[in-house]
């Protein structure tokens, strides 16, 4: 066996604890950063918040929908977060008078669909058996108010001691379907809509045709095949138009109104204002944590009373944290300024003027890595007169133009939305026609791309947008 001794040179990147912390803080949202700081403040006595004497305003609530824009109040030359919020009145205190009994006002809990139906059930003059069966069905409703389980499955799942007959369940279901909201307890969309139509007065225009449509021809109605529908129903345009209007006014998810959606709060990191004719980005001071070294412990160490103790390392950690937080906001501001410089047309004219922008363009200008730009633009928000936007919203791919330039996908989506909103609903624009119109404006977009952008906007195809 021959043994050889060889030397090899290799390079590798070692992430120091300080650098690891810097990267971690950069990718956190403002709300997550505040939560992280609370842990540091509890664990490190060398770190404390500065006392400003005033409380920071609460963050603004944001939509949980998947759209990039989050609505916010329009601002003028100066933004004050507290102006968007009205102080809540405190709860009523205990009363103690000769004329009124003692009362205490408490915040009411949100009413669920089950609560709403159960309250109606308690008022119905039914025997205990019928109450039990209806409660059993109510427990099987989904959030939209539909009965997803079949009556056979519900019957089979009942305990042997409480054997359920099929006729009993059918009666209980009819009683359930008579409750508010109309359409609750339906087993599919057609039944849900027909229950709502049946609850309308008999004199409602288009009621008879609408009932026939949802019971027998719902797929044809969804496809807007009005020619076949008129032939099958033996009706004219006016009646079919009345029926369609009635159906589109119904609620396909009657239980959705009782679903409590979670509110997501967003604090803008950057505020953009127009000053002296120029768009300027600045940090939102209310979003920046105000930290400092604890003076008492720092003096003890300075005087040598705590030298060599664990406070030495905690002091260093506190300094690192303060420095990394400052670097975090400095980086956010640098990136935001670069974005604003490139998207001034958007700030002036809206989405149709958005220019194409990629991460590499900002990274090259600022001398940062693309991954750093990606972290900075994720979950960081910019407040502008046009609304509140996540920084990554300003980045989009490009489509070539006949003049050799480029248009952003965001601008093209906005143009498609404008064209469709202005179309003749009796003769809606097809994807091919939209592609041709864009080509006339010098923007080359394939029909498939138009369809993709239209679907991203949650707009139906032309056949489903057509009206009679």
C-alpha positions in Angstrom: 0.0 0.0 0.0 1.5 3.3 -1.1 0.8 6.5 0.9 1.0 9.9 -0.8 0.9 13.3 0.9 -0.8 16.0 -1.2 -1.6 19.7 -0.7 -4.8 21.1 -2.1 -6.0 24.7 -2.3 -9.7 25.3 -2.0 -11.8 28.4 -1.3 -15.0 28.5 0.7 -17.2 31.2 2.2 -17.6 31.2 5.9 -20.6 33.0 7.2 -19.8 34.7 10.5 -22.6 34.9 13.1 -22.9 38.6 12.4 -23.3 38.1 8.6 -25.9 35.3 9.2 -27.9 37.6 11.4 -27.7 40.4 8.8 -29.1 38.0 6.1 -31.8 36.8 8.4 -33.0 40.3 9.4 -33.0 41.4 5.8 -35.5 38.7 4.7 -38.0 39.4 7.6 -41.0 41.6 7.2 -41.4 44.7 9.4 -43.9 42.8 11.6 -41.7 39.8 11.8 -38.7 42.0 12.7 -40.6 43.5 15.6 -41.5 40.0 16.9 -37.8 39.0 16.6 -36.7 42.1 18.5 -38.9 41.2 21.4 -37.0 38.0 21.8 -33.7 39.8 21.8 -34.9 42.3 24.3 -36.0 39.6 26.7 -32.8 37.6 26.4 -30.2 40.4 26.3 -30.3 43.0 29.2 -27.8 45.2 27.3 -30.4 46.0 24.8 -33.4 48.3 25.3 -35.9 50.4 23.3 -35.6 54.2 23.3 -38.4 55.9 25.1 -39.9 58.4 22.6 -42.9 59.5 24.7 -45.4 58.7 22.0 -46.8 55.4 20.7 -46.3 54.4 17.1 -49.5 54.3 15.1 -50.9 50.9 14.3 -50.1 49.2 11.0 -52.6 49.4 8.2 -54.8 46.4 7.4 -54.1 44.8 4.0 -56.1 42.6 1.7 -55.5 38.8 1.7 -56.4 38.4 -1.8 -53.5 37.4 -4.3 -53.5 40.8 -6.0 -50.2 42.8 -5.7 -51.8 46.1 -4.8 -52.9 46.7 -1.2 -55.2 49.6 -0.8 -54.3 52.5 1.4 -55.5 56.1 1.9 -54.3 58.6 -0.7 -51.7 60.9 0.7 -50.9 64.5 0.0 -47.5 66.1 0.5 -47.1 64.6 3.9 -48.3 61.3 5.3 -49.4 60.7 8.9 -50.3 57.1 9.6 -52.4 58.2 12.7 -54.8 60.2 10.4 -56.1 56.9 9.0 -57.3 55.6 12.3 -60.1 56.7 14.6 -59.4 56.0 18.3 -61.8 53.3 19.6 -64.0 54.3 22.4 -63.4 52.3 25.6 -65.9 49.8 26.8 -68.8 51.0 28.9 -68.0 51.0 32.6 -70.0 49.4 35.3 -73.0 51.6 36.1 -74.3 52.1 39.6 -77.4 54.3 39.8 -80.8 54.1 41.3 -82.5 54.1 38.0 -80.5 51.6 35.9 -79.2 48.1 36.7 -75.5 47.4 36.5 -74.5 46.5 33.0 -71.2 45.7 31.3 -70.6 46.1 27.6 -68.5 43.3 26.1 -67.3 42.7 22.6 -69.5 40.3 20.8 -68.0 37.2 19.3 -68.3 36.7 15.5 -71.5 34.7 14.5 -70.7 31.6 12.6 -73.1 29.9 10.1 -73.8 27.1 12.7 -74.7 29.8 15.3 -77.0 31.5 12.9 -78.8 28.3 11.9 -79.0 26.9 15.4 -80.6 30.2 16.6 -83.3 29.7 14.0 -83.7 26.1 14.9 -84.4 26.9 18.5 -87.4 29.0 17.5 -89.0 26.3 15.3 -91.9 24.3 16.9 -90.3 20.9 16.4 -90.0 17.8 18.5 -86.7 16.7 20.0 -86.1 14.1 17.3 -86.4 16.6 14.5 -84.2 19.0 16.3 -81.5 16.3 16.7 -81.7 15.4 12.9 -81.4 19.1 11.8 -78.5 19.7 14.2 -76.9 16.6 12.7 -77.2 18.0 9.2 -76.1 21.5 10.2 -72.9 19.9 11.7 -72.1 18.5 8.2 -72.3 21.8 6.3 -69.1 23.3 4.9 -68.1 26.9 5.1 -70.1 27.8 1.9 -73.3 26.3 3.4 -73.3 23.2 1.2 -74.1 19.7 2.5 -71.1 17.8 1.1 -71.8 14.4 2.6 -74.6 12.4 1.1 -77.7 11.6 3.2 -76.7 7.9 2.9 -73.3 8.6 4.4 -74.8 10.7 7.2 -77.3 7.9 7.9 -74.5 5.2 8.0 -72.4 7.3 10.4 -75.2 7.7 12.9 -74.8 5.5 16.1 -76.9 2.3 16.2 -78.7 3.6 19.3 -79.9 6.5 17.2 -80.8 4.8 14.0 -81.9 7.2 11.3 -84.5 6.4 8.6 -84.0 7.9 5.1 -87.4 9.6 5.2 -86.5 11.3 8.4 -83.4 12.8 6.9 -85.2 14.0 3.8 -87.7 15.8 6.0 -85.0 17.3 8.1 -83.1 18.5 5.0 -86.2 20.2 3.6 -86.6 22.0 6.9 -82.9 23.0 6.9 -83.2 24.3 3.3 -86.1 26.6 4.4 -83.8 28.5 6.8 -81.9 31.7 6.2 -79.7 32.3 4.2 -81.6 31.0 1.2 -79.7 28.2 -0.6 -78.2 26.8 2.6 -78.2 23.0 2.8 -77.9 22.5 -1.0 -75.9 19.6 -2.3 -74.6 21.3 -5.5 -74.7 24.6 -7.2 -77.8 23.9 -9.3 -79.8 23.1 -6.1 -78.4 26.1 -4.3 -79.5 28.5 -7.0 -82.9 26.8 -7.4 -83.6 27.1 -3.7 -82.9 30.9 -3.9 -85.1 31.3 -6.9 -87.9 29.3 -5.4 -87.8 31.6 -2.3 -88.6 34.7 -4.6 -92.1 35.9 -5.2 -93.9 34.2 -8.1 -94.3 37.6 -9.8 -90.5 38.1 -10.1 -89.6 38.8 -13.8 -87.8 35.9 -15.3 -88.4 33.6 -12.3 -89.8 30.6 -14.3 -87.2 30.7 -17.0 -84.4 31.1 -14.4 -85.6 28.1 -12.4 -85.6 26.0 -15.6 -82.1 27.3 -16.5 -80.4 26.3 -13.2 -82.2 23.0 -12.9 -81.6 21.7 -16.4 -79.3 23.9 -18.5 -76.7 25.4 -16.1 -73.7 24.2 -18.3 -75.2 26.0 -21.4 -75.8 29.1 -19.3 -72.2 29.1 -18.1 -71.0 28.7 -21.8 -73.3 31.7 -22.8 -74.9 29.5 -25.5 -78.0 31.8 -25.7 -79.1 30.5 -29.1 -79.6 26.9 -27.8 -81.1 28.1 -24.6 -83.8 30.2 -26.3 -84.6 27.1 -28.5 -84.7 24.7 -25.5 -86.8 27.0 -23.3 -88.9 28.4 -26.1 -88.4 31.9 -25.0 -87.3 35.3 -26.4 -84.3 37.5 -25.8 -86.1 39.7 -23.2 -87.2 36.8 -21.0 -83.8 35.1 -21.2 -82.1 38.5 -20.3 -84.4 38.8 -17.3 -83.6 35.2 -16.2 -79.8 35.7 -16.6 -79.9 39.0 -14.6 -81.8 37.2 -11.8 -79.4 34.3 -11.7 -76.3 36.5 -11.7 -77.7 38.3 -8.6 -77.9 35.1 -6.6 -75.3 34.0 -4.1 -73.5 30.7 -5.1 -72.0 30.5 -1.5 -74.7 31.4 1.0 -72.5 30.5 4.0 -69.5 32.6 2.9 -70.8 35.7 4.7 -70.3 34.0 8.0 -66.7 33.0 7.4 -64.2 35.1 9.4 -61.3 36.1 7.3 -57.9 36.7 8.9 -56.7 40.3 8.6 -53.1 40.7 7.6 -51.4 43.9 8.8 -48.8 45.7 6.8 -46.6 48.6 7.9 -45.0 50.5 4.9 -41.2 50.5 5.1 -40.9 53.3 2.6 -43.0 56.4 1.8 -42.8 58.0 -1.7 -43.8 61.7 -2.1 -43.5 64.1 -4.9 -41.3 67.0 -3.8 -40.4 70.0 -6.0 -41.6 68.0 -9.1 -39.4 64.9 -8.2 -40.5 61.6 -6.7 -38.6 61.0 -3.5 -38.4 57.8 -1.4 -37.8 58.0 2.3 -37.9 55.5 5.2 -41.0 55.3 7.3 -39.7 56.3 10.8 -42.6 54.6 12.5 -41.5 51.3 11.0 -38.0 51.6 12.3 -37.3 50.1 15.8 -35.5 52.5 18.1 -32.9 50.6 20.1 -30.0 51.5 22.3 -27.5 50.0 24.7 -28.6 50.0 28.3 -26.7 52.8 30.0 -26.7 51.2 33.5 -25.0 48.0 32.4 -22.7 49.9 30.0 -21.4 52.1 32.8 -20.8 49.1 35.0 -18.7 47.5 32.3 -16.9 50.8 31.7 -16.0 51.0 35.3 -14.6 47.5 35.3 -17.2 46.1 37.7 -18.6 43.5 35.3 -15.5 42.8 33.1 -15.2 39.3 32.0 -18.8 38.4 32.7 -21.4 37.3 30.2 -22.4 40.9 29.7 -19.3 41.4 27.5 -20.6 39.0 24.8 -24.1 40.4 25.2 -22.9 43.9 24.7 -21.2 42.8 21.5 -24.4 41.0 20.3 -26.4 44.1 21.1 -24.1 46.3 19.0 -24.2 43.8 16.1 -28.0 43.8 16.2 -28.3 47.6 16.2 -25.8 47.8 13.3 -27.5 45.1 11.3 -30.9 46.7 11.7 -29.6 50.0 10.5 -27.9 48.2 7.6 -31.2 46.5 6.8 -33.1 49.7 6.5 -30.3 51.4 4.6 -30.4 48.6 2.0 -34.2 48.8 1.7 -33.9 52.5 1.1 -31.2 52.2 -1.5 -33.2 49.6 -3.4 -36.4 51.6 -3.1 -34.7 54.8 -4.5 -33.5 52.8 -7.5 -37.0 51.4 -8.1 -38.6 54.8 -7.8 -36.1 56.3 -10.3 -37.0 53.7 -12.9 -40.8 53.7 -12.2 -41.5 57.4 -12.2 -43.9 56.9 -15.2 -45.9 54.5 -13.1 -46.2 57.0 -10.3 -47.3 59.6 -12.7 -49.7 57.6 -15.0 -50.4 54.2 -13.4 -50.0 50.6 -14.4 -50.1 51.2 -18.1 -46.8 53.2 -17.8 -45.0 50.5 -15.8 -41.6 49.8 -17.4 -40.0 46.3 -17.4 -37.6 45.7 -14.6 -35.6 42.7 -13.4 -33.6 42.0 -10.2 -30.3 42.0 -12.0 -30.7 45.6 -13.2 -31.0 46.9 -9.6 -28.3 44.5 -8.3 -25.8 45.6 -10.9 -26.4 49.3 -10.2 -26.1 49.0 -6.4 -23.3 46.4 -6.4 -25.4 43.8 -4.6 -26.2 40.2 -5.3 -29.6 39.3 -6.9 -30.4 37.1 -3.9 -30.0 40.2 -1.7 -32.4 42.2 -3.9 -34.9 39.3 -3.8 -34.8 39.4 0.1 -35.2 43.1 0.2 -38.2 43.2 -2.2 -40.1 40.4 -0.4 -42.6 41.4 2.3 -41.3 45.0 2.2 -43.9 47.7 1.3 -43.9 51.1 -0.4 -46.6 53.6 0.2 -47.3 55.8 -2.8 -50.2 58.2 -3.8 -51.3 55.3 -6.0 -51.6 52.8 -3.1 -49.5 50.5 -1.0 -47.4 48.0 -2.9 -44.9 45.2 -2.1 -41.5 46.1 -3.6 -41.5 43.1 -5.8 -44.6 44.3 -7.5 -42.4 46.8 -9.5 -40.5 44.0 -11.2 -42.0 42.4 -14.3 -40.9 40.6 -17.5 -40.8 42.5 -20.8 -42.4 42.0 -24.2 -40.8 43.4 -27.3 -42.3 46.2 -29.4 -42.0 47.0 -33.1 -39.8 50.0 -32.4 -37.2 47.7 -30.7 -38.2 48.8 -27.2 -39.9 46.8 -24.5 -43.2 46.9 -22.6 -43.7 45.3 -19.1 -46.1 42.5 -18.6 -47.8 44.6 -15.9 -48.5 47.4 -18.4 -49.8 44.9 -20.9 -52.2 43.4 -18.4 -53.4 46.9 -17.6 -54.0 47.5 -21.3 -55.9 44.2 -21.7 -58.1 45.2 -18.7 -58.8 48.6 -20.2 -59.8 47.1 -23.6 -62.1 44.5 -22.0 -63.7 47.1 -19.7 -64.6 49.2 -22.7 -65.7 46.4 -25.0 -69.2 45.9 -26.4 -70.6 43.2 -24.1 -72.9 41.9 -26.9 -69.8 41.4 -29.1 -66.8 40.9 -26.6 -63.2 41.0 -27.7 -61.6 37.6 -28.3 -58.0 36.9 -27.3 -57.0 37.0 -31.0 -58.7 40.4 -31.5 -57.0 41.8 -28.3 -53.7 40.5 -29.7 -54.4 42.4 -33.0 -55.3 45.6 -31.2 -52.1 45.5 -29.2 -50.1 44.8 -32.4 -51.7 48.0 -33.9 -50.2 49.9 -30.9 -46.8 48.4 -31.7 -46.8 45.7 -28.9 -46.3 42.1 -30.2 -48.2 39.7 -27.9 -49.3 36.2 -29.0 -52.9 35.1 -28.5 -51.7 32.5 -25.9 -50.0 35.2 -23.9 -53.1 37.4 -24.0 -55.1 34.4 -22.7 -52.5 33.9 -19.9 -52.6 37.5 -18.8 -56.4 37.6 -19.0 -56.7 34.5 -16.8 -54.2 36.1 -14.3 -56.7 39.1 -14.1 -59.5 36.6 -13.4 -61.4 37.7 -16.5 -63.6 35.1 -18.3 -63.1 34.3 -22.0 -65.1 36.2 -24.6 -67.8 33.5 -24.8 -68.5 33.8 -21.1 -68.5 37.6 -21.1 -71.2 37.8 -23.8 -74.6 39.1 -22.9 -77.8 39.0 -24.8 
